[in-house]
Amino acid sequence: MDAAVPITSKFPASGVSIFAQMTAMANEYNALNMAQGFPDFQCDPELVKRVNHYMKAGFNQYAPMPGLPLLRQRIATKTEKLYSAQYDWESEVTVVPGATLGLFCAISAIVRENDEVIVIEPAYDCYVPAIELNGGKAVFTKLKYQGFTIDWSEIKKLINFKTRAIIINTPHNPTGMVMSAQDMLTLEKLVENTDIIIISDEVYEHIIFDGLEHQSVARYPKLAARSFIVSSFGKTYHTTGWKMGYILAPERYTAELRRIYQYVTFAANTPIQYAMADYLEQEEAYLNLPSFYQEKRDLFRGLIKKSGFKLKPCPGSYFQLLGYEKFGTESDMEMAAKLTKEFGIASIPISVFYHDKTDNKLLRFCFAKSNETLEKAGHILCNI
């Protein structure tokens, strides 16, 4: 049916996301899907059992808008244990149905017409649309190539009276970069005596390797006092399809966040919240995550070290970047399509994470996969 009244798109150049595109292509060509960032193995059966328990027990109606009190209490307890940061569970912890929605609400809470937000590229694709929908302007800087480190001097040059926020992401998607304590101290000094707010995307906080320690904004009181911290149960517990996350922020920020959130979706899934509250008592489930994923990272890297692809450092997240210069000069979009169609393995081209489509001939592979999948991937990549 044709619409009787025409509408003007707010994003006329935007189409289907690259993640959906590559997954669809992987399905069409029966390719191994190493593109989209989700595990192909199951979560702990005990977690499923707890969700089922609460469904059968009748906990199937709306939860309180900010989240179940017990879950928020245990999030606050976990945060204090890990980062020595005290958040009031009633006024500073909010449970949301997924980190993407949480990021949208946090950005919406603070960005006004003509505000500028500094975005560090390559950047996850939900940041800029949320900024622009709220009348703001994304101002871009890039991680240094090849080491993927932050150029703080460049960020300093971008700050002006219009700068409302800086978005950071650690561990970083798509590069796997991990911000250091020195990075945080530099950021702290940079925003001192300004009204700049930090939005810290920390959804991969527990997926960090080689003995490194996650430098959450929560560890730095001066930064925490001006920050939204967004985290994800989906990444931590291998349940990305459940769409469950949370936001930590000072009381005044949280109040504004909730004013917006209540009209976006009102509340997150009730039985899953009860199950997560129970499961947070099993600390080993997140404390053992670094070693769990480091084993997979090391296996994947070991399987492809004799291939023609160039391995990039991966200190965090569950993504491995591979350079393909040896195989030709095609664009990364063309190479990703070629690998999917001709060789049966799907990846994500890194240029899509840049507003100007910077192409460093890199592809992102997700290693949150079963060992069997990783071995298949290694076999394919070594035979190209």
Sine and cosine of phi, psi and omega as CSV:
sin_phi,cos_phi,sin_psi,cos_psi,sin_omega,cos_omega
0.00,0.00,0.78,-0.63,0.05,-1.00
-0.98,0.21,0.69,-0.72,0.05,-1.00
-0.93,0.36,0.68,-0.73,-0.02,-1.00
-0.96,0.29,-0.54,0.84,-0.06,-1.00
-0.91,-0.41,0.85,-0.53,-0.01,-1.00
-0.95,0.32,0.46,-0.89,0.10,-0.99
-0.81,-0.59,0.42,-0.91,0.05,-1.00
-0.97,-0.24,0.81,-0.58,-0.04,-1.00
-0.94,0.35,0.65,-0.76,0.12,-0.99
-0.98,0.21,-0.34,0.94,0.03,-1.00
-0.75,-0.67,0.94,0.35,-0.08,-1.00
-0.89,0.46,-0.44,0.90,-0.03,-1.00
-1.00,-0.01,-0.06,1.00,-0.08,-1.00
-1.00,-0.01,0.72,-0.69,0.06,-1.00
-0.86,-0.51,-0.49,-0.87,0.05,-1.00
-0.94,0.35,0.65,-0.76,-0.04,-1.00
-0.87,0.49,0.43,-0.90,0.00,-1.00
-0.89,0.47,-0.50,0.87,0.00,-1.00
-0.92,0.39,-0.70,0.72,0.06,-1.00
-0.92,0.39,-0.64,0.77,0.01,-1.00
-0.87,0.50,-0.75,0.66,-0.08,-1.00
-0.95,0.31,-0.55,0.84,0.07,-1.00
-0.92,0.39,-0.66,0.75,0.05,-1.00
-0.89,0.46,-0.65,0.76,0.01,-1.00
-0.92,0.40,-0.63,0.77,0.04,-1.00
-0.88,0.47,-0.66,0.75,0.02,-1.00
-0.92,0.39,-0.67,0.75,-0.03,-1.00
-0.89,0.45,-0.63,0.77,-0.07,-1.00
-0.98,-0.22,0.20,0.98,0.01,-1.00
0.79,0.61,0.70,0.72,-0.04,-1.00
-1.00,-0.09,0.41,-0.91,0.09,-1.00
-0.92,0.39,0.83,-0.55,-0.09,-1.00
-1.00,-0.02,1.00,-0.08,0.10,-1.00
-0.97,-0.25,0.28,0.96,-0.11,-0.99
-1.00,0.01,-0.93,0.38,-0.10,-1.00
-0.95,0.33,0.61,-0.79,-0.12,-0.99
-0.99,0.12,0.96,0.27,0.09,-1.00
-0.60,-0.80,0.52,-0.85,0.03,-1.00
-0.94,0.33,0.51,-0.86,0.11,-0.99
-0.97,-0.26,0.28,0.96,0.08,-1.00
-0.88,-0.47,0.24,-0.97,-0.10,-0.99
-1.00,0.09,0.43,-0.90,0.12,-0.99
-0.97,0.23,0.06,-1.00,0.02,-1.00
-0.86,0.51,0.83,-0.56,0.03,-1.00
-0.82,0.57,-0.46,0.89,0.00,-1.00
-0.90,0.43,-0.57,0.82,0.02,-1.00
-0.93,0.38,-0.68,0.74,0.07,-1.00
-0.88,0.47,-0.65,0.76,0.01,-1.00
-0.87,0.49,-0.65,0.76,-0.01,-1.00
-0.93,0.37,-0.65,0.76,0.05,-1.00
-0.87,0.48,-0.73,0.68,0.00,-1.00
-0.87,0.49,-0.64,0.77,0.02,-1.00
-0.85,0.52,-0.73,0.68,-0.05,-1.00
-0.96,0.29,-0.49,0.87,0.11,-0.99
-0.90,0.43,-0.74,0.67,-0.01,-1.00
-0.92,0.39,-0.48,0.88,0.01,-1.00
-0.98,0.19,-0.07,1.00,0.10,-0.99
1.00,-0.09,0.22,0.98,0.00,-1.00
-1.00,0.05,0.92,0.39,-0.15,-0.99
-0.84,-0.54,0.21,0.98,0.02,-1.00
-0.96,-0.28,-0.02,-1.00,-0.06,-1.00
-0.82,0.57,0.69,-0.72,0.20,-0.98
-0.99,0.11,0.26,-0.96,0.14,-0.99
-0.83,0.56,0.58,-0.81,-0.08,-1.00
-0.78,0.62,-0.71,0.70,-0.02,-1.00
-0.97,0.24,-0.18,0.98,-0.07,-1.00
0.87,-0.50,0.34,-0.94,0.02,-1.00
-0.87,0.49,0.71,-0.70,0.00,-1.00
-0.80,0.60,-0.70,0.71,-0.05,-1.00
-0.90,0.45,-0.65,0.76,0.02,-1.00
-0.91,0.42,-0.68,0.73,0.01,-1.00
-0.91,0.42,-0.60,0.80,0.05,-1.00
-0.88,0.47,-0.68,0.73,-0.05,-1.00
-0.96,0.26,-0.49,0.87,0.13,-0.99
-0.90,0.44,-0.70,0.71,0.01,-1.00
-0.89,0.45,-0.64,0.77,0.02,-1.00
-0.90,0.43,-0.71,0.70,0.03,-1.00
-0.86,0.50,-0.70,0.72,-0.02,-1.00
-0.89,0.45,-0.65,0.76,0.02,-1.00
-0.92,0.39,-0.65,0.76,0.01,-1.00
-0.90,0.44,-0.67,0.74,-0.09,-1.00
-0.98,0.17,-0.64,0.77,-0.20,-0.98
-0.83,-0.56,0.11,0.99,0.00,-1.00
0.82,0.58,0.59,0.80,-0.02,-1.00
-0.88,-0.48,0.74,-0.67,-0.02,-1.00
-0.98,-0.21,0.89,-0.46,0.11,-0.99
-0.90,-0.44,0.73,-0.68,0.04,-1.00
-0.96,0.29,0.87,-0.50,-0.13,-0.99
-0.90,0.44,-0.47,0.88,-0.04,-1.00
-0.97,0.22,-0.67,0.75,-0.17,-0.99
-0.92,-0.39,-0.06,1.00,-0.09,-1.00
-0.73,-0.68,0.09,1.00,0.02,-1.00
-0.80,-0.60,0.81,-0.59,-0.01,-1.00
-0.76,-0.65,0.79,-0.61,0.05,-1.00
-1.00,0.01,0.73,-0.68,-0.05,-1.00
-0.74,-0.67,0.45,-0.89,0.03,-1.00
-0.98,0.18,0.96,0.29,0.07,-1.00
0.96,-0.26,0.58,-0.81,-0.04,-1.00
-0.92,0.40,-0.54,0.84,0.00,-1.00
-0.88,0.47,-0.71,0.71,0.06,-1.00
-0.90,0.44,-0.64,0.77,0.03,-1.00
-0.88,0.48,-0.67,0.74,0.05,-1.00
-0.89,0.45,-0.66,0.75,0.02,-1.00
-0.88,0.48,-0.71,0.70,-0.02,-1.00
-0.93,0.38,-0.61,0.80,0.02,-1.00
-0.91,0.42,-0.70,0.72,0.04,-1.00
-0.90,0.44,-0.68,0.74,0.00,-1.00
-0.90,0.44,-0.50,0.86,-0.04,-1.00
-0.93,0.37,-0.43,0.90,-0.14,-0.99
-0.86,-0.50,-0.39,0.92,-0.11,-0.99
-1.00,0.03,0.78,-0.63,0.03,-1.00
-0.87,-0.49,0.10,-0.99,-0.01,-1.00
-0.79,0.61,0.79,-0.61,0.06,-1.00
0.96,0.29,0.07,1.00,0.14,-0.99
-0.92,0.40,0.52,-0.85,0.08,-1.00
-0.95,-0.31,0.64,-0.77,0.03,-1.00
-0.81,-0.59,0.82,-0.57,0.00,-1.00
-0.99,0.15,0.83,-0.57,-0.02,-1.00
-0.88,-0.48,0.79,-0.61,-0.04,-1.00
-0.99,-0.10,0.88,-0.47,-0.04,-1.00
-0.98,-0.17,0.46,-0.89,0.05,1.00
-0.92,0.39,0.64,-0.77,-0.12,-0.99
-0.79,-0.62,0.58,-0.82,0.06,-1.00
-0.84,0.54,0.57,-0.82,-0.27,-0.96
-0.98,0.22,-0.07,1.00,-0.03,-1.00
-1.00,0.01,-0.21,0.98,-0.09,-1.00
-0.92,0.40,-0.83,0.56,-0.15,-0.99
-0.90,0.43,-0.69,0.72,0.04,-1.00
-0.84,0.54,-0.63,0.78,0.01,-1.00
-0.91,0.42,-0.64,0.77,0.05,-1.00
-0.88,0.47,-0.75,0.67,-0.09,-1.00
-0.94,0.34,-0.58,0.82,0.04,-1.00
-0.89,0.45,-0.42,0.91,0.00,-1.00
-0.99,-0.13,0.24,0.97,0.08,-1.00
0.99,0.13,0.09,1.00,-0.01,-1.00
-1.00,0.03,0.06,-1.00,0.01,-1.00
-0.80,-0.60,0.80,-0.59,0.08,-1.00
-0.98,0.18,0.77,-0.64,0.06,-1.00
-0.92,-0.40,0.81,-0.59,-0.23,-0.97
-0.97,-0.26,0.61,-0.80,0.24,-0.97
-0.70,-0.71,0.32,-0.95,-0.07,-1.00
-0.87,-0.49,0.58,-0.81,0.21,-0.98
-0.87,0.50,0.60,-0.80,0.02,-1.00
-0.90,0.44,0.71,-0.71,0.08,-1.00
-0.96,-0.27,0.81,-0.58,0.48,0.88
-0.96,-0.26,-0.21,0.98,-0.15,-0.99
-0.98,0.21,-0.17,0.99,-0.03,-1.00
0.81,0.58,0.80,0.60,0.11,-0.99
-0.94,-0.34,0.35,-0.94,-0.05,-1.00
-1.00,0.07,0.74,-0.67,0.06,-1.00
-1.00,-0.06,1.00,-0.04,-0.08,-1.00
-0.93,0.38,-0.48,0.88,0.04,-1.00
-0.91,0.42,-0.58,0.82,0.05,-1.00
-0.93,0.38,-0.66,0.75,0.02,-1.00
-0.90,0.43,-0.65,0.76,0.02,-1.00
-0.85,0.53,-0.63,0.78,0.00,-1.00
-0.92,0.40,-0.45,0.89,-0.06,-1.00
-0.99,0.14,-0.31,0.95,-0.07,-1.00
-0.96,0.28,0.75,-0.66,0.09,-1.00
-0.52,-0.86,-0.17,-0.99,-0.09,-1.00
-0.93,0.37,-0.26,0.97,0.03,-1.00
-1.00,0.01,-0.21,0.98,-0.10,-1.00
-0.93,0.37,0.90,-0.44,-0.02,-1.00
-0.99,-0.15,-0.57,0.82,-0.11,-0.99
-0.42,-0.91,0.33,-0.94,0.17,-0.98
-0.82,-0.58,0.76,-0.65,0.06,-1.00
-0.98,-0.19,0.80,-0.59,0.09,-1.00
-0.87,-0.49,0.35,-0.94,-0.05,-1.00
-0.55,-0.83,0.92,-0.39,0.00,-1.00
-0.52,-0.85,0.73,-0.69,-0.27,0.96
-0.81,0.59,0.47,-0.88,-0.29,-0.96
-0.99,-0.13,0.71,-0.71,0.16,-0.99
-0.95,-0.30,0.88,-0.48,0.37,0.93
-0.96,-0.27,-0.04,1.00,-0.24,-0.97
-1.00,0.09,-0.37,0.93,-0.11,-0.99
0.99,0.12,0.04,1.00,0.04,-1.00
-0.86,0.51,0.56,-0.83,0.04,-1.00
-0.84,-0.55,0.82,-0.57,0.01,-1.00
-0.95,0.33,0.60,-0.80,-0.04,-1.00
-1.00,-0.10,0.16,-0.99,0.10,-1.00
-0.87,0.49,-0.61,0.80,0.02,-1.00
-0.91,0.42,-0.60,0.80,0.08,-1.00
-0.85,0.53,-0.72,0.69,-0.05,-1.00
-0.91,0.41,-0.64,0.76,0.02,-1.00
-0.92,0.39,-0.60,0.80,0.06,-1.00
-0.91,0.42,-0.69,0.72,0.04,-1.00
-0.88,0.47,-0.69,0.73,0.01,-1.00
-0.84,0.55,-0.71,0.70,-0.01,-1.00
-0.93,0.36,-0.58,0.81,-0.05,-1.00
-0.90,0.44,-0.61,0.79,-0.07,-1.00
-0.99,-0.12,-0.01,1.00,0.03,-1.00
-0.86,0.52,0.66,-0.75,0.00,-1.00
0.90,0.44,0.44,0.90,0.12,-0.99
-0.82,-0.57,0.11,-0.99,0.09,-1.00
-0.97,-0.23,0.36,0.93,-0.05,-1.00
-0.97,0.26,0.71,-0.70,0.03,-1.00
-0.97,-0.24,0.59,-0.81,0.03,-1.00
-0.98,-0.21,0.75,-0.66,0.19,-0.98
-0.94,-0.35,0.92,-0.39,-0.13,-0.99
-0.94,-0.33,0.94,-0.34,0.01,-1.00
-1.00,0.06,0.96,-0.27,-0.09,-1.00
-0.86,-0.51,0.61,0.80,-0.11,-0.99
-0.92,0.39,-0.37,0.93,0.02,-1.00
-0.98,-0.22,0.46,0.89,-0.13,-0.99
-0.82,0.57,-0.52,0.86,-0.04,-1.00
-0.99,-0.12,0.01,1.00,-0.04,-1.00
-0.95,-0.31,0.99,0.12,-0.13,-0.99
-0.57,-0.82,0.62,-0.79,-0.29,-0.96
-0.84,-0.55,0.09,-1.00,0.17,-0.98
0.86,0.51,0.53,0.85,0.05,-1.00
0.98,0.21,0.08,1.00,0.04,-1.00
-0.94,0.34,0.40,-0.92,-0.01,-1.00
-0.90,-0.44,0.75,-0.66,-0.01,-1.00
-0.90,0.43,0.83,-0.56,0.01,-1.00
-1.00,-0.06,0.97,0.25,0.05,-1.00
-0.91,0.41,0.55,-0.83,0.13,-0.99
-0.82,0.57,-0.49,0.87,-0.02,-1.00
-0.86,0.51,-0.42,0.91,0.00,-1.00
-0.94,0.34,-0.29,0.96,-0.14,-0.99
-0.89,-0.45,0.99,-0.13,-0.14,-0.99
-0.78,0.63,-0.65,0.76,-0.02,-1.00
-0.92,0.39,-0.58,0.81,0.06,-1.00
-0.96,0.27,-0.70,0.72,-0.02,-1.00
-0.83,0.55,-0.55,0.83,-0.04,-1.00
-0.93,0.36,-0.19,0.98,0.01,-1.00
-0.78,-0.62,0.44,0.90,-0.16,-0.99
-0.76,-0.65,0.55,-0.84,0.32,-0.95
-0.99,-0.16,0.77,-0.64,0.09,-1.00
-0.93,-0.37,0.81,-0.58,-0.05,-1.00
-0.92,-0.39,0.79,-0.61,0.00,-1.00
-0.75,-0.66,0.14,-0.99,-0.17,-0.99
-0.65,-0.76,0.83,-0.56,0.17,-0.99
-0.95,0.30,-0.50,0.86,-0.03,-1.00
-0.87,0.50,-0.68,0.73,0.02,-1.00
-0.94,0.33,-0.60,0.80,-0.08,-1.00
-0.96,0.28,-0.62,0.78,-0.13,-0.99
-0.93,-0.36,0.28,0.96,0.07,-1.00
0.88,0.48,0.64,0.77,-0.03,-1.00
-0.73,-0.68,0.82,0.57,-0.08,-1.00
-0.88,0.48,-0.51,0.86,-0.02,-1.00
-0.96,0.28,-0.20,0.98,0.03,-1.00
-0.99,0.15,-0.29,0.96,0.04,-1.00
0.77,0.64,0.97,0.25,-0.03,-1.00
-0.63,-0.77,0.84,-0.55,0.02,-1.00
-0.53,-0.85,-0.16,-0.99,0.03,-1.00
-0.41,-0.91,0.32,-0.95,-0.01,-1.00
-0.79,-0.62,0.74,-0.68,0.11,-0.99
-0.95,-0.31,0.73,-0.69,0.01,-1.00
-0.27,-0.96,0.43,-0.90,0.07,-1.00
-0.83,0.56,0.39,-0.92,-0.14,-0.99
-0.81,0.59,-0.71,0.70,-0.05,-1.00
-0.91,0.42,-0.64,0.76,0.05,-1.00
-0.91,0.41,-0.70,0.71,-0.03,-1.00
-0.87,0.48,-0.64,0.76,0.01,-1.00
-0.86,0.51,-0.68,0.74,0.01,-1.00
-0.94,0.33,-0.63,0.77,0.06,-1.00
-0.83,0.55,-0.73,0.69,-0.06,-1.00
-0.93,0.36,-0.51,0.86,0.06,-1.00
-0.85,0.52,-0.60,0.80,0.01,-1.00
-0.99,0.12,-0.72,0.70,-0.07,-1.00
-0.83,0.55,-0.64,0.77,-0.07,-1.00
-0.88,0.47,-0.38,0.92,0.01,-1.00
-0.99,-0.16,-0.08,1.00,0.03,-1.00
-1.00,0.02,-0.73,0.68,-0.01,-1.00
-0.49,-0.87,-0.18,0.98,0.06,-1.00
0.96,0.29,-0.81,0.59,-0.06,-1.00
-0.44,-0.90,0.43,-0.90,0.05,-1.00
-1.00,0.03,0.20,-0.98,-0.08,-1.00
-0.82,0.58,0.82,-0.57,-0.13,-0.99
-0.94,0.34,-0.84,0.55,-0.04,-1.00
-0.88,0.48,-0.54,0.84,0.03,-1.00
-0.93,0.37,-0.60,0.80,0.06,-1.00
-0.88,0.48,-0.69,0.72,0.04,-1.00
-0.87,0.49,-0.68,0.73,-0.01,-1.00
-0.90,0.43,-0.66,0.75,0.01,-1.00
-0.91,0.42,-0.61,0.79,0.04,-1.00
-0.87,0.49,-0.68,0.73,0.06,-1.00
-0.90,0.43,-0.71,0.70,-0.15,-0.99
-0.94,0.34,-0.45,0.89,0.04,-1.00
-0.89,0.46,-0.34,0.94,0.07,-1.00
-0.93,0.36,-0.34,0.94,0.04,-1.00
-1.00,-0.01,0.99,0.15,-0.12,-0.99
-0.87,0.49,-0.50,0.86,-0.05,-1.00
-0.89,0.45,-0.38,0.92,-0.03,-1.00
-0.89,0.46,-0.59,0.81,0.07,-1.00
-0.99,-0.17,-0.44,0.90,0.02,-1.00
-0.94,0.34,-0.47,0.88,0.00,-1.00
-1.00,0.01,-0.04,1.00,-0.07,-1.00
-0.90,0.44,-0.63,0.77,0.03,-1.00
-0.84,0.55,-0.72,0.70,-0.02,-1.00
-0.94,0.34,-0.58,0.82,0.02,-1.00
-0.86,0.50,-0.76,0.66,-0.05,-1.00
-0.99,0.15,-0.44,0.90,0.07,-1.00
-0.91,0.42,-0.59,0.81,0.05,-1.00
-0.88,0.48,-0.65,0.76,0.01,-1.00
-0.94,0.34,-0.67,0.74,0.06,-1.00
-0.85,0.53,-0.75,0.66,-0.05,-1.00
-0.91,0.42,-0.60,0.80,0.05,-1.00
-0.89,0.45,-0.75,0.66,-0.03,-1.00
-0.88,0.47,-0.72,0.69,0.00,-1.00
-0.89,0.45,-0.64,0.77,0.01,-1.00
-0.91,0.41,-0.60,0.80,-0.03,-1.00
-0.93,0.36,-0.46,0.89,-0.09,-1.00
-0.93,-0.37,0.12,0.99,-0.08,-1.00
-0.90,0.43,-0.39,0.92,0.02,-1.00
-0.99,-0.10,0.09,1.00,0.06,-1.00
-0.98,0.20,0.02,-1.00,0.03,-1.00
-1.00,0.06,0.02,1.00,-0.01,-1.00
-1.00,0.10,0.54,-0.84,-0.01,-1.00
-0.99,-0.13,0.88,-0.48,-0.01,-1.00
-0.97,0.25,0.76,-0.65,0.10,-0.99
-0.99,-0.15,0.41,-0.91,0.01,-1.00
-0.85,0.53,0.56,-0.83,0.00,-1.00
-0.63,-0.78,0.98,0.18,0.01,-1.00
-0.99,0.16,-0.17,0.99,0.00,-1.00
-0.30,-0.95,0.11,-0.99,-0.08,-1.00
0.95,0.31,-0.04,-1.00,0.09,-1.00
-0.89,-0.46,0.68,0.74,0.03,-1.00
-0.82,-0.57,0.68,-0.73,0.05,-1.00
-0.89,-0.45,0.81,-0.58,0.08,-1.00
-1.00,0.00,0.67,-0.74,0.05,-1.00
-0.81,-0.59,0.75,-0.66,0.11,-0.99
-1.00,0.02,0.62,-0.78,-0.08,-1.00
-0.86,-0.51,0.40,0.92,-0.08,-1.00
-0.80,0.60,-0.54,0.84,-0.05,-1.00
-0.90,0.44,-0.40,0.92,-0.13,-0.99
-0.99,-0.14,-0.02,1.00,0.05,-1.00
0.62,-0.79,-0.07,-1.00,-0.09,-1.00
-0.93,-0.38,0.20,0.98,0.04,-1.00
-0.84,0.54,0.40,-0.91,0.11,-0.99
-0.91,0.42,0.33,-0.94,-0.01,-1.00
-0.91,0.41,-0.51,0.86,0.07,-1.00
-0.90,0.44,-0.69,0.72,0.01,-1.00
-0.91,0.41,-0.66,0.75,0.00,-1.00
-0.92,0.40,-0.66,0.75,0.02,-1.00
-0.87,0.49,-0.68,0.73,0.03,-1.00
-0.91,0.42,-0.66,0.75,-0.02,-1.00
-0.89,0.45,-0.71,0.70,0.00,-1.00
-0.89,0.46,-0.60,0.80,-0.02,-1.00
-0.94,0.35,-0.75,0.66,-0.11,-0.99
-0.97,0.24,-0.65,0.76,-0.13,-0.99
-0.99,-0.13,-0.45,0.89,-0.09,-1.00
-0.87,-0.49,-0.15,0.99,0.14,-0.99
0.99,0.17,0.55,0.84,0.07,-1.00
-0.59,-0.81,0.78,-0.63,-0.09,-1.00
-0.97,-0.24,0.62,-0.78,0.01,-1.00
-0.63,-0.78,-0.05,-1.00,0.04,-1.00
-0.89,-0.46,0.80,-0.60,0.08,-1.00
-0.96,0.28,0.70,-0.72,-0.12,-0.99
-0.97,0.25,-0.35,0.94,-0.02,-1.00
-0.86,0.50,-0.42,0.91,-0.03,-1.00
-0.93,0.36,-0.25,0.97,-0.01,-1.00
-1.00,0.01,0.07,1.00,0.04,-1.00
-0.90,-0.44,0.63,-0.77,0.02,-1.00
-0.92,0.38,-0.47,0.88,-0.01,-1.00
-0.98,-0.22,0.22,0.98,0.07,-1.00
0.87,0.50,0.61,0.80,0.09,-1.00
-0.77,0.63,0.79,-0.62,-0.08,-1.00
-0.87,-0.49,0.97,-0.23,0.03,-1.00
-0.99,-0.17,0.29,0.96,0.01,-1.00
0.87,0.50,0.77,0.64,-0.03,-1.00
-0.81,-0.58,0.59,-0.81,0.09,-1.00
-0.83,-0.56,0.57,-0.82,0.01,-1.00
-0.97,-0.23,0.79,-0.62,0.05,-1.00
-0.89,-0.46,0.73,-0.69,0.03,-1.00
-1.00,0.00,0.82,-0.57,0.01,-1.00
-0.97,-0.25,0.32,0.95,0.13,-0.99
-0.99,0.15,0.90,0.44,-0.11,-0.99
-0.71,-0.70,0.29,-0.96,0.08,-1.00
-0.89,0.45,0.39,-0.92,0.02,-1.00
-0.87,0.49,-0.55,0.84,0.03,-1.00
-0.89,0.45,-0.69,0.72,0.03,-1.00
-0.90,0.44,-0.68,0.74,0.00,-1.00
-0.89,0.46,-0.63,0.78,0.03,-1.00
-0.92,0.40,-0.62,0.78,0.07,-1.00
-0.90,0.44,-0.68,0.73,0.01,-1.00
-0.88,0.47,-0.69,0.72,0.02,-1.00
-0.87,0.49,-0.65,0.76,0.00,-1.00
-0.89,0.45,-0.71,0.70,0.00,-1.00
-0.89,0.46,-0.76,0.65,-0.09,-1.00
-0.92,0.40,-0.53,0.85,0.02,-1.00
-0.97,0.23,-0.21,0.98,-0.01,-1.00
-0.96,-0.29,0.26,0.97,0.08,-1.00
-1.00,-0.02,0.00,0.00,0.00,0.00
